[in-house]
Amino acid sequence: MAKGKSKSKRGAPLTAKTADRHVLYQLAVQAPEFDVELLEKTFRRRVGRTPKTLREDFCGTALLCSEWVSSREDRTATGIDIDKSVLAWGLEHNITPLGEEAASRITLIEGDVREERREPHDIVCAFNYSYWYFKERAMMRAYFESVKSGLAPDGLFFIDLFGGWEAVQVLSDERKYKGFRYVWDQASFNPINRDFKAHIHFKFKDGSSISPAFTYDWRMWTLPELRDVLEDAGYVNIECLWEEEDEDGEGTGEFRPRKRVGHDPAYNAYLVASLPGVPAPKKKPKKGA
């Protein structure tokens, strides 16, 4: 999981007054080491080389950018977000602590991810479902099309998503972490247009809370819808990475290419797409072949 330090005194219990919501988010939601491993593993399998350049759209605190440049000395990252204050937080807490050399390999851009940017990257990604901010099909297609200008000829575009019938229910899921509780609050869902509103709350032992710490007003896109929009935007070889399950039906954290799966009540997945001209992913030989 992500590394973060609380602004409270060492050993002092976290409270709503002393906790930093961005630190708590990174601890509870993000797993940058896992993301880097998945990006590299998938890229090497599909492209046949090691990726070096990353663009993280909707980068927020740029935690993934920081992990990316830390993973290899020849890697660079670009983070794009429209929120100046969050970028400033990320610069102070995630990038500057890396040291001058590593920090110099990260570029932060305050701006709209839909703007065409011609600098080619091996990987462009939009994670934590942030691109669901675009509710209209035309807006989503415009975003996907703009990403193409920032991809290397053999680059890959990654997006993540979640779904299943539990994902559209009004419910609350609570998890315990050291010093706080994380609450994912699915507040409302409109099946007519798939508008989806959710909140993140943080609760502390003294009874205080940051509630809500974050609010999301999205359209819950389905996997087939996103595949169709990617195809309309000109991508090819669109692959679904599906999370494997253990014997109890719990996710293992391993994501593999799948074309057919069971009817899962709640799932996490990734879509990976390439530009025309890039060979399709090679199929693994069958056992015994």
Buried (B, 14 or more C-beta within 10 A) or exposed (E): EBBBEBEBEEEEBBBBEBBBBBBBBBBBBBBBBBBBEBBBEBBEBBBEEEBBBBBBBBBBBBBBBBBBBBBBEEBBBBBBBEBEEBBEBBBEBBBBEBEEEBBEBBBBBBEEBBEEBEEBBBBBBBBBBBBBBBBEBEBBBEBBBBBBEBBBEBBBBBBBBBBEEBBBEEEEEEEEEEBBBBBBBBBEBEEEEBBBBBBBBBBBEEEBBBEBBBEBEBBBBEBEBBBBBBEEBEBEBBBBBBBEBEEEEEBEEEBEBEEEEEEBEEBBBBBBBBBEEBEEBEEEEEEEE
